Amino acid sequence: MKRLVLLPLALAAVLSASFVTSGFARAQGEEPVRLSADDLKTMLTNLGHDLKQINKDVDKEMWEFAVKTASFNVPVGAEVSPSKQFIWLTVSLGPITDKQDPKELLRLNGRIQPTQAYLSKKDVLMLGLAIENRSVTPALMKSRIEKLTGDVEKSASVWNKG
């Protein structure tokens, strides 16, 4: 009878030890899988996007593709950050105008997080979403693209002042 009780306990101890050591090995230096620029291009193509390369410089490669929403044909930019730690998805909403309320643009960030509204160096209003470049799957990429383009649609009353 004691053997029957001890066997499950021994099995549980062995399994626990293997989980702990596998986590320790991962924490001790196994690098996460990061997408390269070519990997990002392949993933976006496999998701059905028709890509246009808008920057060909090494380590600055960027692609653009269109996503149709209920109201807009959204041009999405995609690139791997120089540090390789993030993938950026961006959307240009056009030049900032006097018709857009700066306070509303700031409040917008609270409504669309983790997407963020910002101004480019050329005063173009942008929406951007950073994805941590760690084992990014096609399903995750698709959901982040949908999040960003949904935020374009959701925030149109703030930025689309024609």
CORJOCOR-V415414 format. One record per backbone hydrogen bond with DSSP energy under -1.0 kcal/mol. CO is the residue of the C=O (numbers start at 0). NH is the residue of the N-H. E is the energy in kcal/mol with one decimal. If there is no record, write none. Layout:
co:nh:e
CO:NH:E
CO:NH:E
//
This chain:
co:nh:e
0:4:-1.3
1:5:-2.4
2:6:-2.2
4:8:-1.1
5:9:-2.7
6:10:-2.4
7:11:-2.4
8:12:-2.0
9:13:-2.2
10:14:-2.5
11:15:-2.4
12:16:-2.3
13:17:-2.0
14:18:-2.1
15:19:-2.4
16:20:-2.5
17:21:-2.0
18:22:-2.0
19:23:-2.1
20:24:-2.4
21:25:-1.8
22:26:-2.2
23:27:-1.3
25:28:-1.1
32:134:-3.7
35:39:-2.5
36:40:-2.3
37:41:-2.5
38:42:-2.7
39:43:-2.7
40:44:-2.3
41:45:-2.7
42:46:-1.5
43:48:-2.1
44:47:-1.8
51:63:-2.4
54:61:-1.7
56:59:-2.2
61:53:-2.4
61:54:-1.5
62:77:-2.6
63:51:-2.1
64:75:-3.4
66:73:-3.0
71:68:-3.4
73:66:-2.4
75:64:-2.1
76:89:-2.2
77:62:-2.3
78:87:-3.0
80:83:-1.7
84:132:-2.8
85:80:-3.1
86:130:-2.6
87:78:-1.9
88:128:-2.7
89:76:-3.4
90:126:-2.3
93:124:-2.8
96:99:-1.1
100:104:-2.2
101:105:-2.0
102:106:-2.5
103:107:-1.8
107:111:-1.6
111:114:-2.0
115:127:-2.5
117:125:-3.2
119:122:-1.9
122:95:-2.4
123:119:-2.5
124:92:-3.5
125:117:-2.2
126:90:-2.6
127:115:-2.7
128:88:-2.4
130:86:-2.5
131:133:-2.2
136:140:-2.5
137:141:-2.7
138:142:-2.1
139:143:-2.3
140:144:-2.3
141:145:-2.2
142:146:-2.1
143:147:-2.5
144:148:-2.6
145:149:-2.1
146:150:-2.0
147:151:-1.6
148:152:-1.7
149:153:-2.9
150:154:-1.9
152:155:-1.1
154:157:-2.0
154:158:-1.4
155:159:-2.8
158:160:-1.6
//
